[in-house]
Amino acid sequence: MRLERLHIEKFRNFSNAQLELSSKVNMLCGANGSGKTSILEAIYCLGFGRSFRTHQIRQVVQDGEQAFTLFAKLLENGSDDPVEHRIGYRRFRSGESQVKVDGDTEKRFAALARLVPVQLITPESVELITGGPKERRQFMDWGLFHVEQSFFPQWAGYVRLLKQRNSLLRQGNHQAQAGAYWDEQLAAAGEEVAIAREDYVSGLNGLLNDYCQLFLPQYDFKFKLNHGWHRHDETLADALKQKFEADSRQGFTSVGPHKAEWQIKVDGVDARERLSRGQLKLLVSALRLVQGQDYKLRREQPCIILVDDLPAELDEKNQQTLCSALKDSGSQVFITAIDEAKIRSHFSDTETQLFHVEHGTI
């Protein structure tokens, strides 16, 4: 998938802006505060429905306006005869939103998200590794959402059952007959989610080794998925029974896929303790590129990759390694930087489009 055209209205410091885009590399250059990261943020919103910089929608909608609007023309470029899509996304200060795909109003954002597979690399992206398990669960689940059509309803069903069980536990109403029914349903749904995650992570392993060797060849990496209970020793149903007394006291379910963790170790040590900030950025870049390549192999089209402040925390050699990997990915790439010359030299042999951004104008 690639963006051919992007139209931005009332978004951050952009009143009205339109970009005609390269299918390869798009460089957004300008001083700090000029608005170049806001363009990445707008594209991210098309893929996720929210900003990667703030949870407050009022900070994204331009001052004095009630909503921002994003329009884009997309091409599915995985076949000899690309399919064109026209999409629109409007988000109001109130939190309400409107989604349109090819002229039709969609009730769920998922219809738009499936068309805009976005991978994001920023200086803050190291939270994928340094943050809690939730970050890594979301990483796995993004991949499954985009490559396995059955996963989204599986996960949504599990979440509904989990909320029901937790409600019964808090109220002290987890009685024998009703409680056994909900536990049985939750266990079955949880096993399905765990199997899907295990299959997905197993499929990434070969690519992970290749990219980790490319970016950080001096280290030995191990990736291990913990399902949220000892899945290879007991069923989730058994684990729920064993934890029932503790769960009743605490008022929530302590085992299951919602407690899963994807551990990343470097030379036998937690990656958070072993790697420098720059090395963490390289590892995150490897993970994002791996996920993008897996998507490309399964869906026969590439992701869109957003890279904010590419030179930050990377020396010249590592910048070149990352840029070469971005080119080789076959993805449409968007890169922000203050110094045009530092970035442009890495893409001298690639089709590029350069945008100068200044105070909300392009």
WODAPE-V692246 format. One record per pair of residues at least 4 apart in sequence whose C-alpha atoms are under 8 Angstrom apart, sorted by sequence separation. I is the first residue (numbers start at 1). GAP is how many residues later the second one is. D is the distance in whole Angstrom. If there is no record, write none. Layout:
i:I gap:GAP d:D
i:I gap:GAP d:D
This chain:
i:10 gap:4 d:6
i:11 gap:4 d:7
i:22 gap:4 d:6
i:30 gap:4 d:6
i:35 gap:4 d:7
i:36 gap:4 d:7
i:37 gap:4 d:6
i:38 gap:4 d:6
i:39 gap:4 d:6
i:40 gap:4 d:6
i:41 gap:4 d:6
i:42 gap:4 d:7
i:43 gap:4 d:7
i:44 gap:4 d:6
i:45 gap:4 d:5
i:46 gap:4 d:8
i:51 gap:4 d:7
i:56 gap:4 d:7
i:57 gap:4 d:7
i:58 gap:4 d:8
i:61 gap:4 d:7
i:62 gap:4 d:8
i:77 gap:4 d:8
i:78 gap:4 d:7
i:91 gap:4 d:7
i:92 gap:4 d:5
i:100 gap:4 d:5
i:101 gap:4 d:7
i:109 gap:4 d:6
i:110 gap:4 d:6
i:111 gap:4 d:7
i:112 gap:4 d:7
i:113 gap:4 d:7
i:121 gap:4 d:6
i:122 gap:4 d:8
i:126 gap:4 d:6
i:127 gap:4 d:5
i:128 gap:4 d:8
i:131 gap:4 d:6
i:132 gap:4 d:8
i:133 gap:4 d:6
i:134 gap:4 d:6
i:135 gap:4 d:6
i:136 gap:4 d:6
i:137 gap:4 d:6
i:138 gap:4 d:6
i:139 gap:4 d:7
i:140 gap:4 d:6
i:141 gap:4 d:6
i:142 gap:4 d:6
i:143 gap:4 d:6
i:144 gap:4 d:5
i:145 gap:4 d:7
i:150 gap:4 d:6
i:151 gap:4 d:6
i:152 gap:4 d:6
i:153 gap:4 d:6
i:154 gap:4 d:6
i:155 gap:4 d:6
i:156 gap:4 d:6
i:157 gap:4 d:6
i:158 gap:4 d:6
i:159 gap:4 d:6
i:160 gap:4 d:6
i:161 gap:4 d:6
i:162 gap:4 d:6
i:163 gap:4 d:6
i:164 gap:4 d:6
i:165 gap:4 d:6
i:166 gap:4 d:6
i:167 gap:4 d:6
i:168 gap:4 d:6
i:169 gap:4 d:6
i:174 gap:4 d:7
i:175 gap:4 d:5
i:176 gap:4 d:6
i:177 gap:4 d:6
i:178 gap:4 d:6
i:179 gap:4 d:6
i:180 gap:4 d:6
i:181 gap:4 d:6
i:182 gap:4 d:6
i:183 gap:4 d:6
i:184 gap:4 d:6
i:185 gap:4 d:6
i:186 gap:4 d:6
i:187 gap:4 d:6
i:188 gap:4 d:7
i:189 gap:4 d:6
i:190 gap:4 d:6
i:191 gap:4 d:6
i:192 gap:4 d:6
i:193 gap:4 d:6
i:194 gap:4 d:6
i:195 gap:4 d:6
i:196 gap:4 d:6
i:197 gap:4 d:6
i:198 gap:4 d:6
i:199 gap:4 d:6
i:200 gap:4 d:7
i:201 gap:4 d:7
i:204 gap:4 d:6
i:205 gap:4 d:6
i:206 gap:4 d:7
i:207 gap:4 d:6
i:208 gap:4 d:6
i:209 gap:4 d:6
i:210 gap:4 d:6
i:211 gap:4 d:6
i:212 gap:4 d:5
i:213 gap:4 d:4
i:226 gap:4 d:8
i:227 gap:4 d:7
i:230 gap:4 d:6
i:231 gap:4 d:6
i:234 gap:4 d:6
i:235 gap:4 d:6
i:236 gap:4 d:6
i:237 gap:4 d:6
i:238 gap:4 d:6
i:239 gap:4 d:6
i:240 gap:4 d:6
i:243 gap:4 d:6
i:244 gap:4 d:6
i:245 gap:4 d:6
i:246 gap:4 d:6
i:247 gap:4 d:6
i:248 gap:4 d:7
i:255 gap:4 d:6
i:256 gap:4 d:7
i:265 gap:4 d:5
i:266 gap:4 d:6
i:269 gap:4 d:7
i:270 gap:4 d:6
i:271 gap:4 d:6
i:275 gap:4 d:6
i:276 gap:4 d:6
i:277 gap:4 d:6
i:278 gap:4 d:6
i:279 gap:4 d:6
i:280 gap:4 d:6
i:281 gap:4 d:6
i:282 gap:4 d:6
i:283 gap:4 d:6
i:284 gap:4 d:6
i:285 gap:4 d:6
i:286 gap:4 d:6
i:287 gap:4 d:6
i:288 gap:4 d:6
i:289 gap:4 d:6
i:290 gap:4 d:6
i:291 gap:4 d:6
i:292 gap:4 d:6
i:293 gap:4 d:6
i:294 gap:4 d:6
i:295 gap:4 d:6
i:296 gap:4 d:5
i:297 gap:4 d:7
i:310 gap:4 d:8
i:311 gap:4 d:7
i:314 gap:4 d:6
i:315 gap:4 d:6
i:316 gap:4 d:6
i:317 gap:4 d:6
i:318 gap:4 d:6
i:319 gap:4 d:6
i:320 gap:4 d:6
i:321 gap:4 d:6
i:322 gap:4 d:6
i:323 gap:4 d:6
i:324 gap:4 d:6
i:325 gap:4 d:6
i:326 gap:4 d:7
i:327 gap:4 d:7
i:339 gap:4 d:7
i:340 gap:4 d:6
i:341 gap:4 d:6
i:342 gap:4 d:8
i:343 gap:4 d:7
i:344 gap:4 d:6
i:347 gap:4 d:8
i:357 gap:4 d:6
i:358 gap:4 d:7
i:9 gap:5 d:6
i:10 gap:5 d:5
i:21 gap:5 d:7
i:30 gap:5 d:8
i:44 gap:5 d:8
i:45 gap:5 d:5
i:50 gap:5 d:8
i:54 gap:5 d:7
i:61 gap:5 d:7
i:62 gap:5 d:8
i:77 gap:5 d:5
i:91 gap:5 d:6
i:92 gap:5 d:6
i:100 gap:5 d:4
i:101 gap:5 d:7
i:106 gap:5 d:7
i:120 gap:5 d:8
i:126 gap:5 d:8
i:144 gap:5 d:8
i:168 gap:5 d:5
i:169 gap:5 d:6
i:174 gap:5 d:5
i:175 gap:5 d:8
i:212 gap:5 d:7
i:213 gap:5 d:8
i:230 gap:5 d:8
i:231 gap:5 d:7
i:234 gap:5 d:7
i:247 gap:5 d:5
i:254 gap:5 d:7
i:265 gap:5 d:5
i:266 gap:5 d:5
i:269 gap:5 d:6
i:275 gap:5 d:6
i:295 gap:5 d:8
i:296 gap:5 d:5
i:314 gap:5 d:6
i:326 gap:5 d:7
i:347 gap:5 d:7
i:357 gap:5 d:5
i:8 gap:6 d:7
i:9 gap:6 d:5
i:10 gap:6 d:7
i:30 gap:6 d:7
i:44 gap:6 d:7
i:45 gap:6 d:6
i:51 gap:6 d:8
i:61 gap:6 d:6
i:62 gap:6 d:7
i:76 gap:6 d:5
i:77 gap:6 d:7
i:91 gap:6 d:4
i:99 gap:6 d:6
i:100 gap:6 d:6
i:129 gap:6 d:8
i:145 gap:6 d:6
i:168 gap:6 d:5
i:213 gap:6 d:8
i:247 gap:6 d:5
i:264 gap:6 d:6
i:265 gap:6 d:5
i:295 gap:6 d:7
i:296 gap:6 d:5
i:337 gap:6 d:7
i:356 gap:6 d:6
i:8 gap:7 d:7
i:9 gap:7 d:5
i:29 gap:7 d:7
i:44 gap:7 d:7
i:50 gap:7 d:8
i:61 gap:7 d:5
i:75 gap:7 d:6
i:76 gap:7 d:5
i:90 gap:7 d:5
i:91 gap:7 d:7
i:98 gap:7 d:7
i:99 gap:7 d:5
i:128 gap:7 d:5
i:129 gap:7 d:7
i:144 gap:7 d:6
i:145 gap:7 d:6
i:229 gap:7 d:7
i:247 gap:7 d:6
i:263 gap:7 d:8
i:264 gap:7 d:6
i:295 gap:7 d:7
i:296 gap:7 d:7
i:326 gap:7 d:7
i:355 gap:7 d:6
i:8 gap:8 d:6
i:9 gap:8 d:7
i:28 gap:8 d:6
i:44 gap:8 d:7
i:60 gap:8 d:8
i:75 gap:8 d:6
i:76 gap:8 d:6
i:89 gap:8 d:7
i:90 gap:8 d:5
i:98 gap:8 d:8
i:99 gap:8 d:7
i:127 gap:8 d:7
i:128 gap:8 d:6
i:144 gap:8 d:8
i:266 gap:8 d:7
i:272 gap:8 d:8
i:295 gap:8 d:7
i:311 gap:8 d:6
i:7 gap:9 d:7
i:8 gap:9 d:5
i:42 gap:9 d:8
i:51 gap:9 d:8
i:75 gap:9 d:5
i:76 gap:9 d:8
i:89 gap:9 d:6
i:90 gap:9 d:7
i:99 gap:9 d:8
i:165 gap:9 d:8
i:212 gap:9 d:7
i:230 gap:9 d:8
i:271 gap:9 d:8
i:293 gap:9 d:7
i:310 gap:9 d:7
i:7 gap:10 d:6
i:8 gap:10 d:6
i:41 gap:10 d:6
i:74 gap:10 d:6
i:75 gap:10 d:6
i:88 gap:10 d:8
i:89 gap:10 d:5
i:99 gap:10 d:7
i:101 gap:10 d:8
i:229 gap:10 d:7
i:292 gap:10 d:7
i:7 gap:11 d:4
i:41 gap:11 d:7
i:73 gap:11 d:7
i:74 gap:11 d:5
i:88 gap:11 d:6
i:89 gap:11 d:7
i:101 gap:11 d:7
i:128 gap:11 d:8
i:168 gap:11 d:8
i:243 gap:11 d:7
i:292 gap:11 d:6
i:6 gap:12 d:6
i:7 gap:12 d:7
i:41 gap:12 d:8
i:73 gap:12 d:6
i:74 gap:12 d:6
i:87 gap:12 d:8
i:88 gap:12 d:5
i:100 gap:12 d:8
i:209 gap:12 d:8
i:243 gap:12 d:8
i:5 gap:13 d:7
i:6 gap:13 d:5
i:73 gap:13 d:5
i:74 gap:13 d:8
i:87 gap:13 d:6
i:88 gap:13 d:7
i:99 gap:13 d:7
i:240 gap:13 d:8
i:5 gap:14 d:6
i:6 gap:14 d:7
i:72 gap:14 d:6
i:73 gap:14 d:7
i:87 gap:14 d:5
i:165 gap:14 d:8
i:5 gap:15 d:5
i:6 gap:15 d:8
i:71 gap:15 d:7
i:72 gap:15 d:5
i:86 gap:15 d:6
i:87 gap:15 d:6
i:240 gap:15 d:7
i:4 gap:16 d:6
i:5 gap:16 d:6
i:71 gap:16 d:6
i:72 gap:16 d:7
i:85 gap:16 d:7
i:86 gap:16 d:5
i:87 gap:16 d:8
i:239 gap:16 d:7
i:4 gap:17 d:5
i:71 gap:17 d:4
i:85 gap:17 d:6
i:86 gap:17 d:7
i:165 gap:17 d:6
i:3 gap:18 d:7
i:4 gap:18 d:7
i:70 gap:18 d:6
i:71 gap:18 d:7
i:164 gap:18 d:8
i:165 gap:18 d:7
i:205 gap:18 d:8
i:4 gap:19 d:7
i:69 gap:19 d:7
i:70 gap:19 d:5
i:236 gap:19 d:8
i:3 gap:20 d:7
i:69 gap:20 d:6
i:70 gap:20 d:6
i:236 gap:20 d:7
i:2 gap:21 d:6
i:14 gap:21 d:8
i:69 gap:21 d:4
i:161 gap:21 d:7
i:13 gap:22 d:7
i:68 gap:22 d:6
i:69 gap:22 d:7
i:324 gap:22 d:8
i:12 gap:23 d:8
i:67 gap:23 d:7
i:68 gap:23 d:6
i:323 gap:23 d:6
i:327 gap:23 d:8
i:46 gap:24 d:8
i:67 gap:24 d:5
i:68 gap:24 d:7
i:161 gap:24 d:7
i:162 gap:24 d:7
i:201 gap:24 d:8
i:323 gap:24 d:7
i:67 gap:25 d:4
i:87 gap:25 d:7
i:161 gap:25 d:6
i:310 gap:25 d:7
i:12 gap:26 d:7
i:66 gap:26 d:6
i:67 gap:26 d:6
i:229 gap:26 d:6
i:305 gap:26 d:7
i:307 gap:26 d:8
i:309 gap:26 d:7
i:310 gap:26 d:7
i:311 gap:26 d:7
i:320 gap:26 d:6
i:11 gap:27 d:8
i:66 gap:27 d:6
i:198 gap:27 d:7
i:228 gap:27 d:5
i:229 gap:27 d:6
i:302 gap:27 d:8
i:304 gap:27 d:6
i:305 gap:27 d:6
i:306 gap:27 d:6
i:307 gap:27 d:6
i:308 gap:27 d:6
i:309 gap:27 d:5
i:310 gap:27 d:7
i:42 gap:28 d:7
i:158 gap:28 d:6
i:228 gap:28 d:5
i:229 gap:28 d:8
i:302 gap:28 d:7
i:303 gap:28 d:6
i:304 gap:28 d:5
i:305 gap:28 d:5
i:306 gap:28 d:5
i:307 gap:28 d:5
i:308 gap:28 d:5
i:309 gap:28 d:5
i:117 gap:29 d:7
i:227 gap:29 d:7
i:228 gap:29 d:5
i:302 gap:29 d:5
i:303 gap:29 d:7
i:304 gap:29 d:6
i:305 gap:29 d:6
i:306 gap:29 d:6
i:307 gap:29 d:7
i:308 gap:29 d:7
i:309 gap:29 d:8
i:227 gap:30 d:6
i:228 gap:30 d:7
i:229 gap:30 d:8
i:302 gap:30 d:8
i:304 gap:30 d:8
i:11 gap:31 d:8
i:61 gap:31 d:8
i:158 gap:31 d:5
i:228 gap:31 d:4
i:229 gap:31 d:8
i:61 gap:32 d:7
i:114 gap:32 d:6
i:157 gap:32 d:7
i:158 gap:32 d:6
i:227 gap:32 d:7
i:228 gap:32 d:4
i:281 gap:32 d:8
i:311 gap:32 d:8
i:194 gap:33 d:6
i:227 gap:33 d:4
i:228 gap:33 d:7
i:8 gap:34 d:8
i:155 gap:34 d:8
i:226 gap:34 d:6
i:227 gap:34 d:7
i:57 gap:35 d:8
i:58 gap:35 d:5
i:154 gap:35 d:7
i:158 gap:35 d:8
i:225 gap:35 d:7
i:226 gap:35 d:5
i:278 gap:35 d:5
i:57 gap:36 d:6
i:225 gap:36 d:6
i:226 gap:36 d:6
i:277 gap:36 d:7
i:278 gap:36 d:6
i:293 gap:36 d:7
i:225 gap:37 d:4
i:226 gap:37 d:8
i:285 gap:37 d:8
i:289 gap:37 d:8
i:292 gap:37 d:8
i:57 gap:38 d:7
i:154 gap:38 d:7
i:155 gap:38 d:6
i:224 gap:38 d:6
i:225 gap:38 d:6
i:154 gap:39 d:7
i:223 gap:39 d:7
i:224 gap:39 d:5
i:223 gap:40 d:6
i:224 gap:40 d:7
i:282 gap:40 d:8
i:289 gap:40 d:7
i:223 gap:41 d:5
i:151 gap:42 d:7
i:222 gap:42 d:6
i:223 gap:42 d:6
i:46 gap:43 d:7
i:221 gap:43 d:7
i:222 gap:43 d:5
i:221 gap:44 d:6
i:222 gap:44 d:7
i:151 gap:45 d:7
i:191 gap:45 d:7
i:221 gap:45 d:5
i:222 gap:45 d:8
i:190 gap:46 d:7
i:220 gap:46 d:6
i:221 gap:46 d:6
i:222 gap:46 d:8
i:12 gap:47 d:7
i:15 gap:47 d:8
i:219 gap:47 d:6
i:220 gap:47 d:5
i:221 gap:47 d:8
i:12 gap:48 d:5
i:14 gap:48 d:8
i:187 gap:48 d:8
i:188 gap:48 d:8
i:219 gap:48 d:6
i:220 gap:48 d:8
i:11 gap:49 d:6
i:12 gap:49 d:6
i:13 gap:49 d:6
i:187 gap:49 d:5
i:188 gap:49 d:8
i:11 gap:50 d:5
i:12 gap:50 d:5
i:187 gap:50 d:5
i:10 gap:51 d:6
i:11 gap:51 d:5
i:12 gap:51 d:8
i:10 gap:52 d:5
i:144 gap:52 d:8
i:144 gap:53 d:7
i:184 gap:53 d:7
i:187 gap:53 d:8
i:183 gap:54 d:7
i:10 gap:55 d:7
i:141 gap:56 d:8
i:144 gap:56 d:7
i:10 gap:57 d:7
i:11 gap:57 d:5
i:140 gap:57 d:7
i:143 gap:57 d:8
i:183 gap:57 d:7
i:10 gap:58 d:5
i:11 gap:58 d:7
i:9 gap:59 d:6
i:10 gap:59 d:7
i:8 gap:60 d:8
i:9 gap:60 d:5
i:49 gap:60 d:7
i:140 gap:60 d:8
i:8 gap:61 d:6
i:9 gap:61 d:6
i:140 gap:61 d:7
i:8 gap:62 d:5
i:7 gap:63 d:6
i:8 gap:63 d:7
i:194 gap:63 d:6
i:216 gap:63 d:8
i:6 gap:64 d:7
i:7 gap:64 d:5
i:49 gap:64 d:8
i:193 gap:64 d:7
i:6 gap:65 d:6
i:7 gap:65 d:6
i:47 gap:65 d:7
i:48 gap:65 d:6
i:6 gap:66 d:5
i:46 gap:66 d:7
i:47 gap:66 d:5
i:190 gap:66 d:6
i:216 gap:66 d:8
i:5 gap:67 d:5
i:6 gap:67 d:7
i:46 gap:67 d:7
i:47 gap:67 d:8
i:190 gap:67 d:6
i:215 gap:67 d:6
i:216 gap:67 d:8
i:4 gap:68 d:7
i:5 gap:68 d:5
i:47 gap:68 d:8
i:215 gap:68 d:7
i:3 gap:69 d:7
i:4 gap:69 d:6
i:5 gap:69 d:7
i:47 gap:69 d:5
i:3 gap:70 d:6
i:4 gap:70 d:6
i:46 gap:70 d:6
i:47 gap:70 d:6
i:3 gap:71 d:5
i:4 gap:71 d:7
i:47 gap:71 d:6
i:212 gap:71 d:7
i:215 gap:71 d:7
i:2 gap:72 d:6
i:3 gap:72 d:7
i:1 gap:73 d:7
i:2 gap:73 d:5
i:1 gap:74 d:6
i:2 gap:74 d:7
i:44 gap:74 d:7
i:212 gap:74 d:6
i:1 gap:75 d:5
i:2 gap:75 d:7
i:211 gap:75 d:5
i:1 gap:76 d:6
i:44 gap:76 d:8
i:172 gap:76 d:7
i:211 gap:76 d:8
i:1 gap:77 d:7
i:169 gap:78 d:7
i:170 gap:78 d:7
i:208 gap:78 d:7
i:211 gap:78 d:8
i:169 gap:79 d:5
i:208 gap:79 d:7
i:211 gap:79 d:7
i:170 gap:80 d:8
i:170 gap:81 d:4
i:169 gap:82 d:5
i:170 gap:82 d:7
i:208 gap:82 d:6
i:169 gap:83 d:6
i:207 gap:83 d:6
i:167 gap:84 d:8
i:166 gap:85 d:6
i:167 gap:85 d:8
i:166 gap:86 d:5
i:204 gap:86 d:7
i:165 gap:87 d:8
i:166 gap:87 d:6
i:204 gap:87 d:7
i:165 gap:88 d:8
i:204 gap:90 d:7
i:162 gap:91 d:7
i:203 gap:91 d:8
i:215 gap:103 d:8
i:215 gap:106 d:7
i:214 gap:107 d:8
i:215 gap:107 d:8
i:1 gap:114 d:7
i:1 gap:115 d:7
i:1 gap:116 d:8
i:137 gap:123 d:7
i:137 gap:124 d:7
i:136 gap:125 d:7
i:137 gap:125 d:7
i:133 gap:126 d:8
i:136 gap:126 d:6
i:133 gap:127 d:7
i:134 gap:127 d:8
i:133 gap:128 d:5
i:133 gap:129 d:7
i:129 gap:135 d:8
i:129 gap:142 d:7
i:130 gap:142 d:6
i:129 gap:143 d:7
i:143 gap:148 d:7
i:147 gap:148 d:6
i:146 gap:149 d:7
i:126 gap:151 d:8
i:129 gap:151 d:8
i:147 gap:151 d:7
i:143 gap:152 d:7
i:147 gap:152 d:7
i:126 gap:154 d:6
i:126 gap:155 d:6
i:129 gap:155 d:7
i:125 gap:156 d:7
i:128 gap:156 d:7
i:123 gap:158 d:7
i:126 gap:158 d:6
i:125 gap:159 d:7
i:121 gap:163 d:7
i:121 gap:164 d:6
i:121 gap:167 d:7
i:120 gap:168 d:7
i:119 gap:169 d:6
i:119 gap:170 d:8
i:119 gap:173 d:7
i:119 gap:184 d:7
i:121 gap:184 d:8
i:118 gap:185 d:6
i:119 gap:185 d:6
i:120 gap:185 d:6
i:121 gap:185 d:6
i:122 gap:185 d:6
i:123 gap:185 d:7
i:117 gap:186 d:5
i:118 gap:186 d:5
i:119 gap:186 d:5
i:120 gap:186 d:5
i:121 gap:186 d:5
i:122 gap:186 d:5
i:123 gap:186 d:7
i:116 gap:187 d:8
i:117 gap:187 d:6
i:118 gap:187 d:6
i:119 gap:187 d:6
i:120 gap:187 d:6
i:121 gap:187 d:6
i:122 gap:187 d:7
i:116 gap:188 d:7
i:118 gap:188 d:7
i:122 gap:188 d:8
i:123 gap:189 d:7
i:78 gap:221 d:8
i:79 gap:221 d:8
i:78 gap:222 d:5
i:78 gap:223 d:4
i:77 gap:224 d:6
i:78 gap:224 d:8
i:76 gap:225 d:7
i:40 gap:266 d:6
i:40 gap:268 d:8
i:37 gap:271 d:7
i:40 gap:294 d:7
i:37 gap:299 d:7
i:1 gap:300 d:6
i:2 gap:300 d:8
i:36 gap:300 d:6
i:1 gap:301 d:6
i:2 gap:301 d:8
i:1 gap:302 d:6
i:2 gap:302 d:7
i:1 gap:303 d:7
i:24 gap:303 d:8
i:24 gap:306 d:7
i:26 gap:306 d:8
i:28 gap:306 d:7
i:32 gap:306 d:7
i:24 gap:307 d:7
i:25 gap:307 d:6
i:26 gap:307 d:6
i:27 gap:307 d:6
i:28 gap:307 d:6
i:29 gap:307 d:6
i:30 gap:307 d:7
i:31 gap:307 d:5
i:23 gap:308 d:8
i:24 gap:308 d:5
i:25 gap:308 d:5
i:26 gap:308 d:5
i:27 gap:308 d:5
i:28 gap:308 d:5
i:29 gap:308 d:5
i:30 gap:308 d:5
i:23 gap:309 d:5
i:24 gap:309 d:6
i:25 gap:309 d:6
i:26 gap:309 d:6
i:27 gap:309 d:6
i:28 gap:309 d:6
i:29 gap:309 d:5
i:30 gap:309 d:8
i:22 gap:310 d:8
i:23 gap:310 d:8
i:25 gap:310 d:8
i:27 gap:310 d:8
i:29 gap:310 d:7
i:29 gap:311 d:6
i:27 gap:317 d:8
i:36 gap:321 d:6
i:35 gap:322 d:6
i:34 gap:323 d:6
i:35 gap:323 d:7
i:34 gap:324 d:5
i:35 gap:324 d:6
i:25 gap:325 d:7
i:27 gap:325 d:7
i:29 gap:325 d:8
i:34 gap:325 d:5
i:35 gap:325 d:6
i:24 gap:326 d:7
i:25 gap:326 d:6
i:26 gap:326 d:6
i:27 gap:326 d:6
i:28 gap:326 d:6
i:29 gap:326 d:6
i:30 gap:326 d:6
i:31 gap:326 d:8
i:33 gap:326 d:7
i:34 gap:326 d:6
i:24 gap:327 d:6
i:25 gap:327 d:5
i:26 gap:327 d:5
i:27 gap:327 d:5
i:28 gap:327 d:5
i:29 gap:327 d:5
i:30 gap:327 d:5
i:31 gap:327 d:7
i:24 gap:328 d:6
i:25 gap:328 d:6
i:26 gap:328 d:6
i:27 gap:328 d:6
i:28 gap:328 d:6
i:29 gap:328 d:6
i:30 gap:328 d:6
i:2 gap:329 d:8
i:3 gap:329 d:8
i:22 gap:329 d:7
i:26 gap:329 d:7
i:28 gap:329 d:7
i:2 gap:330 d:6
i:22 gap:330 d:6
i:22 gap:331 d:6
i:21 gap:332 d:7
i:17 gap:344 d:7
i:15 gap:345 d:7
i:17 gap:345 d:7
i:13 gap:346 d:7
i:14 gap:346 d:5
i:13 gap:347 d:5
i:14 gap:347 d:7
